[in-house]
Amino acid sequence: MYMKGIFFFCLLLVFLGIINSVSAAHYIVGIIDDSRNGINADGHLITLWGSFGSANNLTDTIGASGNSGVSNFYMIDCELLNTSCNVGDNLSLQVFDTGDGYVTEKFNVTVTGAGFDFISNITLNSPPNFTSFIIDDSITSPVGEIDLIAGSVREVVCEAIIDELDGDLLQNASAEFFDNVDSSYGSGDDNNTHYTNNSCYLNTTYGNENETQVLCLFSVYYNANPGAWNCTMSLEDNLSASSLSYNTTTVNTLLSVGLVDFANFTNTMPDGISDELILNVTNYGNVVINLSLSGYGVSINDGLAMNCSTDSNISVGHVKYNVSSPTVGDLNLSQTEVFYSNLSATPNINKFRLNYRQQEGMNEASNETYWRIYVPADVTGNCNGSIVFGATQAVAS
């Protein structure tokens, strides 16, 4: 193969010498070697210019379909520039990215008095090569799934290993982590659907001399949509040859409710009904929820609502609730049975349909529940118990 190349080069020099003797042409000639990952240089465009940024440039297609007619060669007549080349002019050549990410460095040539000038071989620069791409959080199991934290943020990392075959430095590493259904690459950031990191960390000490570990961190909020998510990473080398790659993961469903730690029915007389107590419930998960409600006095399933200091108790059914609408004013026991449900020792699912947070500046994922308690005639003293709030995922109505 090398003998054929040398033979052709000799013929080319003879051909150029003949052209120079009969015309004013001055050819800039050279070879672009295939990239190190095996992409053929043929078909790529090479640009020659004397004054970049103006119309004073020419292009040639490398290979058999170009001026040279031979694989990997280019041949451009600099006399055809708008400002014709002269001996001593400094010209520049470069293969620019036309969509596939393959380029060369810029190289220069000084026009001589010969009929042509030959440029030393240049290798087509390949874009950075992704050899590994994973998305995960700090929880080791299950691998490749994202478990959010109620009312807080979870650190998610997109990690890629890059093999830079040409040994170029990497730069401008960025990534976007987004809901694969409700968002897309390039969309604006939103805690429910889209996150951006424009300053990913480049660990150049990783692996062999051509490998780099890229780490893109995201602080993902508890109300990020559940389902399939995409992490797309972009970076380039110092010749601006760029690469884009992605992987997908699953953000798991998070069920969580938040309330005040302590609820006080205030002083209620024996054989009386308390004033209505309002308890606000906040959805700290990422799905629409219904409420699971139950209660106990001392231990779960003891059948009590409260245990009192005088060795008396209040049965769990004497705690009354309504999860949809308030009832104002004083009520007797019979009236409470109309407007409220009785708390039970075992969890009872109540339709609540509280959406998860959608707003950035405020938490609108909160709603009221309404409570009263009946104190039997034989109960006195200070009474304490527990109401257990739980969340279940609400099905579409």
C-alpha positions as CSV (number, residue, x, y, z in Angstrom):
1,M,0.0,0.0,0.0
2,Y,2.8,2.4,0.8
3,M,4.5,1.7,-2.5
4,K,1.3,2.6,-4.3
5,G,1.1,5.8,-2.4
6,I,4.7,6.8,-3.1
7,F,4.2,5.9,-6.8
8,F,1.1,8.0,-7.0
9,F,2.8,10.9,-5.2
10,C,5.6,10.8,-7.8
11,L,3.0,10.9,-10.6
12,L,1.2,13.8,-8.9
13,L,4.4,15.8,-8.7
14,V,5.0,15.3,-12.4
15,F,1.4,16.3,-13.1
16,L,1.7,19.4,-11.0
17,G,4.9,20.3,-12.7
18,I,3.3,20.1,-16.1
19,I,0.4,22.3,-15.0
20,N,2.7,24.9,-13.5
21,S,4.5,25.2,-16.8
22,V,1.4,25.9,-18.9
23,S,-0.8,27.9,-16.4
24,A,-0.8,30.3,-13.5
25,A,-2.1,27.7,-11.1
26,H,-0.5,27.2,-7.7
27,Y,-1.7,24.1,-6.0
28,I,-1.8,23.5,-2.3
29,V,-1.6,19.7,-1.9
30,G,-1.7,17.3,1.0
31,I,-3.0,14.1,2.6
32,I,-5.6,13.8,5.3
33,D,-5.1,10.4,7.1
34,D,-8.2,8.5,8.3
35,S,-9.2,9.1,11.9
36,R,-7.8,6.9,14.7
37,N,-11.2,5.3,15.1
38,G,-11.3,4.2,11.5
39,I,-13.5,6.9,9.9
40,N,-12.4,7.6,6.3
41,A,-11.2,11.1,5.6
42,D,-12.7,10.9,2.0
43,G,-15.8,13.0,1.5
44,H,-14.9,15.6,4.2
45,L,-14.5,19.2,3.1
46,I,-11.2,21.0,3.6
47,T,-11.1,24.8,3.5
48,L,-8.2,27.0,2.4
49,W,-8.2,30.7,3.2
50,G,-6.0,33.7,3.2
51,S,-8.2,36.0,5.1
52,F,-10.7,34.0,7.3
53,G,-14.0,35.6,7.9
54,S,-14.3,37.0,4.4
55,A,-15.3,35.4,1.1
56,N,-11.6,34.8,0.4
57,N,-11.6,31.0,0.8
58,L,-11.9,27.8,-1.2
59,T,-12.9,24.3,-0.4
60,D,-12.2,20.9,-1.8
61,T,-13.6,17.4,-1.1
62,I,-11.0,15.1,0.2
63,G,-10.6,11.9,-1.9
64,A,-11.7,10.6,-5.3
65,S,-14.7,12.9,-5.6
66,G,-12.5,16.0,-5.1
67,N,-9.9,17.8,-7.2
68,S,-7.2,15.3,-6.6
69,G,-9.3,12.3,-7.7
70,V,-7.4,10.1,-5.2
71,S,-8.3,8.7,-1.8
72,N,-7.1,10.9,1.2
73,F,-5.6,13.6,-1.1
74,Y,-6.8,17.2,-1.6
75,M,-5.6,19.7,-4.1
76,I,-6.6,23.4,-4.1
77,D,-5.5,26.1,-6.5
78,C,-4.8,29.2,-4.4
79,E,-4.7,31.4,-7.5
80,L,-8.5,31.0,-7.5
81,L,-8.9,32.9,-4.2
82,N,-10.6,36.2,-4.6
83,T,-7.3,37.7,-3.7
84,S,-4.9,35.5,-5.6
85,C,-2.0,34.0,-3.6
86,N,1.5,35.3,-4.1
87,V,4.9,34.0,-3.1
88,G,5.4,34.6,0.6
89,D,1.6,34.6,1.5
90,N,0.7,32.7,4.6
91,L,-2.4,30.5,4.0
92,S,-4.4,28.4,6.4
93,L,-6.2,25.0,5.9
94,Q,-8.6,23.1,8.1
95,V,-11.3,20.5,8.0
96,F,-14.3,21.9,9.9
97,D,-17.2,19.9,11.5
98,T,-19.9,19.5,8.9
99,G,-22.2,17.5,11.2
100,D,-20.4,14.3,12.0
101,G,-18.0,15.7,14.6
102,Y,-14.8,15.1,12.6
103,V,-12.3,17.9,12.2
104,T,-8.6,18.7,11.9
105,E,-6.4,21.2,13.6
106,K,-5.6,24.4,11.6
107,F,-2.4,24.2,9.7
108,N,-0.5,26.8,7.8
109,V,1.5,27.0,4.6
110,T,3.7,29.7,3.1
111,V,3.4,30.0,-0.7
112,T,6.7,29.3,-2.4
113,G,8.0,30.0,-5.9
114,A,7.4,26.4,-7.0
115,G,4.3,25.4,-8.9
116,F,2.8,23.8,-5.8
117,D,3.3,23.4,-2.0
118,F,2.8,20.0,-0.3
119,I,1.6,19.9,3.3
120,S,2.7,17.1,5.7
121,N,0.2,14.5,6.5
122,I,-2.7,15.5,8.9
123,T,-4.8,13.0,10.7
124,L,-8.6,13.5,10.8
125,N,-9.4,14.2,14.4
126,S,-12.1,12.0,15.9
127,P,-14.7,13.3,18.5
128,P,-14.5,12.2,22.1
129,N,-15.6,8.5,22.4
130,F,-18.0,7.5,25.2
131,T,-17.1,4.0,26.4
132,S,-19.3,4.0,29.5
133,F,-22.3,5.9,30.7
134,I,-24.2,5.3,33.9
135,I,-26.8,7.2,36.0
136,D,-27.3,6.5,39.7
137,D,-27.8,7.9,43.2
138,S,-25.9,7.2,46.4
139,I,-28.1,4.2,47.2
140,T,-26.3,1.0,46.0
141,S,-29.4,-1.1,45.5
142,P,-31.3,-1.1,43.3
143,V,-28.6,-0.2,40.8
144,G,-29.5,2.4,38.1
145,E,-32.7,3.6,39.8
146,I,-33.3,6.9,41.6
147,D,-34.9,6.9,45.0
148,L,-35.9,10.5,46.0
149,I,-35.9,11.9,49.6
150,A,-39.2,13.1,51.1
151,G,-39.3,16.9,51.3
152,S,-35.6,17.2,50.3
153,V,-33.1,16.6,47.4
154,R,-31.3,13.6,46.2
155,E,-27.9,13.8,44.5
156,V,-27.9,12.1,41.1
157,V,-24.8,11.6,39.1
158,C,-24.3,11.0,35.4
159,E,-20.9,9.4,35.0
160,A,-19.2,8.8,31.6
161,I,-15.8,7.4,30.7
162,I,-14.3,9.1,27.6
163,D,-11.6,7.7,25.4
164,E,-9.9,10.6,23.6
165,L,-8.1,8.7,20.9
166,D,-6.2,11.8,19.7
167,G,-5.0,12.7,23.2
168,D,-6.7,16.1,23.0
169,L,-7.8,17.9,26.2
170,L,-11.6,17.8,26.9
171,Q,-13.6,20.9,27.7
172,N,-17.1,22.3,28.0
173,A,-18.6,19.2,29.5
174,S,-22.3,19.7,30.3
175,A,-25.4,17.5,30.9
176,E,-29.1,17.7,31.1
177,F,-31.3,15.3,33.3
178,F,-34.9,15.3,32.2
179,D,-38.2,13.5,32.2
180,N,-38.2,11.4,29.0
181,V,-42.0,12.1,28.4
182,D,-42.7,15.6,29.7
183,S,-39.5,17.3,28.8
184,S,-36.6,17.1,26.3
185,Y,-33.0,18.0,25.7
186,G,-32.7,21.8,25.5
187,S,-35.8,22.5,27.6
188,G,-35.9,25.0,30.5
189,D,-35.2,23.8,34.0
190,D,-38.1,22.8,36.2
191,N,-38.0,20.8,39.5
192,N,-40.6,18.4,38.2
193,T,-39.1,17.7,34.8
194,H,-35.7,19.1,33.9
195,Y,-32.2,19.8,35.5
196,T,-29.0,21.2,33.9
197,N,-25.4,21.1,34.8
198,N,-23.1,23.3,32.7
199,S,-19.9,22.7,34.7
200,C,-19.4,18.9,34.9
201,Y,-16.2,17.7,36.6
202,L,-13.4,16.3,34.4
203,N,-11.2,13.7,36.2
204,T,-8.1,13.5,34.1
205,T,-6.3,11.2,36.5
206,Y,-8.8,8.4,35.7
207,G,-7.6,5.3,33.7
208,N,-5.0,5.4,31.0
209,E,-3.5,8.5,29.4
210,N,-6.3,9.0,26.9
211,E,-9.2,8.3,29.4
212,T,-11.2,10.9,31.3
213,Q,-14.0,10.4,33.9
214,V,-16.8,12.9,33.5
215,L,-19.1,13.5,36.5
216,C,-22.2,15.6,36.2
217,L,-24.1,16.1,39.5
218,F,-27.7,17.1,39.9
219,S,-29.7,18.0,43.1
220,V,-33.0,16.4,42.2
221,Y,-36.1,17.5,44.2
222,Y,-38.5,15.1,45.9
223,N,-41.3,16.2,43.5
224,A,-39.5,15.2,40.3
225,N,-41.9,13.2,38.1
226,P,-41.7,9.4,38.5
227,G,-41.0,7.3,35.5
228,A,-38.3,7.2,32.7
229,W,-35.7,9.9,32.8
230,N,-32.9,10.7,30.4
231,C,-29.4,12.0,31.0
232,T,-27.7,13.5,27.9
233,M,-24.1,14.6,28.1
234,S,-22.2,16.9,25.7
235,L,-18.5,17.7,25.6
236,E,-15.8,18.6,23.1
237,D,-12.0,18.4,22.8
238,N,-9.7,21.4,22.3
239,L,-10.3,21.3,18.5
240,S,-14.0,21.8,19.2
241,A,-14.8,18.2,18.0
242,S,-17.9,17.5,19.9
243,S,-19.8,14.4,21.1
244,L,-23.2,13.8,22.5
245,S,-24.4,10.7,24.3
246,Y,-27.2,9.6,26.7
247,N,-28.5,6.9,28.9
248,T,-31.9,6.4,30.7
249,T,-32.9,5.5,34.2
250,T,-36.1,5.3,36.4
251,V,-37.1,7.8,39.0
252,N,-39.1,5.7,41.5
253,T,-42.5,6.7,43.0
254,L,-42.2,8.5,46.4
255,L,-45.1,8.5,48.8
256,S,-44.9,10.9,51.7
257,V,-47.1,13.2,53.8
258,G,-46.1,15.9,56.2
259,L,-48.0,17.4,59.2
260,V,-47.4,19.2,62.5
261,D,-45.9,17.0,65.2
262,F,-48.6,17.9,67.8
263,A,-52.3,18.4,67.6
264,N,-54.3,19.8,70.6
265,F,-58.1,19.4,70.9
266,T,-57.9,21.9,73.8
267,N,-60.1,21.5,76.9
268,T,-63.2,19.4,76.2
269,M,-65.7,18.7,78.9
270,P,-66.9,15.1,79.6
271,D,-69.8,14.0,77.4
272,G,-68.8,16.9,75.1
273,I,-67.7,17.4,71.5
274,S,-64.5,19.4,70.9
275,D,-64.3,22.4,68.6
276,E,-63.2,21.6,65.1
277,L,-59.5,21.2,64.7
278,I,-57.8,21.8,61.3
279,L,-54.8,19.8,60.4
280,N,-52.9,20.7,57.2
281,V,-51.5,17.8,55.2
282,T,-48.6,18.4,52.8
283,N,-47.7,16.1,50.0
284,Y,-43.9,15.6,50.1
285,G,-43.8,12.9,47.4
286,N,-44.1,12.9,43.6
287,V,-47.6,11.4,42.9
288,V,-51.2,12.3,43.6
289,I,-52.1,10.8,47.0
290,N,-55.1,9.6,49.0
291,L,-54.9,9.5,52.9
292,S,-54.6,6.4,55.0
293,L,-55.9,7.1,58.6
294,S,-55.8,5.1,61.8
295,G,-55.2,5.7,65.5
296,Y,-54.1,4.2,68.8
297,G,-53.7,5.2,72.4
298,V,-50.7,3.4,73.7
299,S,-49.8,0.7,71.1
300,I,-50.9,0.0,67.6
301,N,-54.2,-1.8,67.3
302,D,-55.1,-1.3,71.0
303,G,-58.6,0.1,70.0
304,L,-58.0,3.4,71.8
305,A,-57.7,6.9,70.6
306,M,-56.3,8.3,73.9
307,N,-55.0,7.0,77.2
308,C,-55.8,9.4,80.1
309,S,-54.0,10.2,83.3
310,T,-56.9,9.0,85.5
311,D,-56.7,5.4,84.2
312,S,-59.6,6.1,81.8
313,N,-59.5,5.8,78.0
314,I,-61.2,7.2,74.9
315,S,-62.1,4.6,72.3
316,V,-60.6,5.2,68.8
317,G,-64.0,5.6,67.2
318,H,-64.7,8.7,69.3
319,V,-62.2,10.6,67.1
320,K,-64.1,12.1,64.2
321,Y,-62.7,13.4,60.9
322,N,-63.6,14.8,57.5
323,V,-61.0,15.1,54.8
324,S,-63.0,17.2,52.4
325,S,-65.1,19.9,54.1
326,P,-65.4,21.8,57.4
327,T,-68.4,22.0,59.7
328,V,-68.6,25.2,61.8
329,G,-70.3,25.7,65.1
330,D,-71.1,23.6,68.1
331,L,-72.3,20.0,67.5
332,N,-73.6,17.2,69.6
333,L,-72.6,13.5,69.2
334,S,-75.5,12.7,66.8
335,Q,-74.6,15.6,64.6
336,T,-70.9,14.6,64.3
337,E,-72.0,11.2,63.1
338,V,-73.6,13.0,60.1
339,F,-70.7,15.1,59.0
340,Y,-67.6,13.1,60.2
341,S,-66.2,9.6,59.9
342,N,-65.0,7.6,62.8
343,L,-61.3,6.9,63.2
344,S,-60.4,3.2,63.4
345,A,-57.6,1.1,64.8
346,T,-56.8,-0.3,61.3
347,P,-55.8,2.0,58.4
348,N,-58.7,3.2,56.3
349,I,-58.1,4.7,52.8
350,N,-59.8,8.0,52.2
351,K,-60.2,9.8,48.9
352,F,-58.1,13.0,49.1
353,R,-56.4,13.3,45.7
354,L,-53.8,15.8,46.9
355,N,-51.5,16.6,44.0
356,Y,-47.7,16.8,44.4
357,R,-45.8,20.1,44.2
358,Q,-45.8,21.8,40.8
359,Q,-44.7,25.4,41.7
360,E,-41.1,26.6,42.1
361,G,-41.7,29.5,44.4
362,M,-44.3,28.1,46.7
363,N,-45.5,24.7,48.0
364,E,-49.2,24.5,46.9
365,A,-49.3,20.7,47.6
366,S,-51.2,21.2,50.9
367,N,-54.8,20.7,52.0
368,E,-56.8,20.8,55.2
369,T,-58.4,18.0,57.1
370,Y,-61.0,18.5,59.9
371,W,-61.2,16.8,63.3
372,R,-63.3,16.6,66.4
373,I,-63.2,14.3,69.5
374,Y,-66.0,13.1,71.7
375,V,-65.1,12.8,75.4
376,P,-67.2,10.2,77.2
377,A,-68.9,11.2,80.5
378,D,-66.6,9.0,82.7
379,V,-63.3,10.4,81.2
380,T,-61.2,13.0,83.1
381,G,-57.6,14.1,83.2
382,N,-55.0,14.7,80.5
383,C,-55.3,12.4,77.5
384,N,-52.8,11.5,74.8
385,G,-52.8,9.4,71.8
386,S,-51.7,9.1,68.2
387,I,-53.3,9.6,64.8
388,V,-51.4,7.8,62.0
389,F,-51.4,9.5,58.6
390,G,-50.2,7.6,55.6
391,A,-50.2,8.1,51.8
392,T,-51.4,5.8,49.1
393,Q,-51.2,6.5,45.4
394,A,-54.4,7.8,44.0
395,V,-55.6,6.2,40.8
396,A,-57.0,8.3,38.0
397,S,-60.6,9.4,38.8
